[in-house]
């Protein structure tokens, strides 16, 4: 059976590494989608924007954000502008993004929250 859980991120990201290790340790089957190798899937990005909002998806603490010029940063003021930036620079997306099922999406790594979701997502 194909896993229903998909983890999106970048393979060399420390938080993604921790998240993948946690999932493996808890024997959770997951499909991994690497933004660097596979790009940002536009249809999924639209779903995430609708589900969790652009403010949660844009990592304003990350290196990629800090390297942007102030005008570019200031230009990210709504879902449309955030979407354009995330498609152009996948590294600005807070990681990992996890689709636990067709509607449940989380951003970031929270072992306590994931324990609950794991129990709900798995048969």
N, C-alpha and C positions, 0 to 999 in steps of 0.2 A: 504494500500500500504506500502511495506517495505521501510524504509528510505534508501536513497542512500548514506547518509553521515555516515562515520564510524570514531569514535574517538578512538585512541589507546593510552594507557597510564597506569598509576598506580593510583588506586582510592584514595590513601592517599597523593598524590603529590599535593602541594598547587596550582601549575599552572594548573594542570588538573581540580582541584576543581573550580578554577576561570573560566576556559574554559567551563566546563559543566554548571555552573551557568549562564554564558552569553548565551549559546545556549538555555537553558530552558527559560530564560527571554525573548529571541527573538522568542520563540515558534518554535524552530528548532528541528525536530525529528532526533534523531541520535542513532546509535547503538554504545555501548561502549564495547571495548575489553580491558580487564585488563591483562597486561603482567604478573602480579604476579599469577593470577589465571588460565589464559588460555595460557600462554606462548607467545613467539614471533612467529607469523606465517611466516615461511620461505619464502613462495611465495610472501607475501606482503613485507617483508624486501627486497627481491630482486628487487621488483618494486620500492620501495622507493630509494634504492641505485641507480637505473637507472634514476629515476626522479629527485631527489634532491641532490644526491651525499653523500658519506660517511662523508665528512667533516661537513656537516650540521647536520647529524644524531647523531654523537658522541658528547655527552655533556662533553666537557673538563673542564667546570666550576663546574660540580656537585661533590657531595660527593663521589659517587662511583668511579669516575675517580681519584680523589685525593687520594683515599685509595689504588689504584693500585700501585704496585712496579714500579720503574722507567723503568725497563727492559720491563715490560708488556706495559707500556705507549709508550715507544720507538718502540715497535713492531707493533704498530698500524700505518701503513704507507701507506696503500692502501685499496681499497674496500674489498679485500678478508680478510685481517687481521681484519679490522673493523667489517666485517660481523661475523667472528668467535667470537669476543669479545661480540658483541651485542646479539648473540644467547646464549652465556654462561652467560652473566650478563645483563639482560634486563634493569636494572636501569641505565645503561650508555647511553641509548637512550634518546636524548633530547625530552621532552614531551610538549604538546601532538603532536602526528602525526595524521593528519586528512586527510582522503580521501574524498574529496568533490564530486567526481564522479570517473569514471574509470581511469582518467588520471591526475586530478588535486590534488596534494598532498602539504600540508603545514606542517612545523615543528615549534612548539612554538605557543604562543598565542598572537595575534595581533587584538584587537577589530576593528580597522579601516579597516584592510585588510579583516577580517571576514565578516564585514558588506557588503562589495562588493561581496564577494564569496557567501554569503548567498543569496543575490538577484539573482545571476547567477545560483546557484545550485537548487533553489526551483522554482516550476512551478508558 
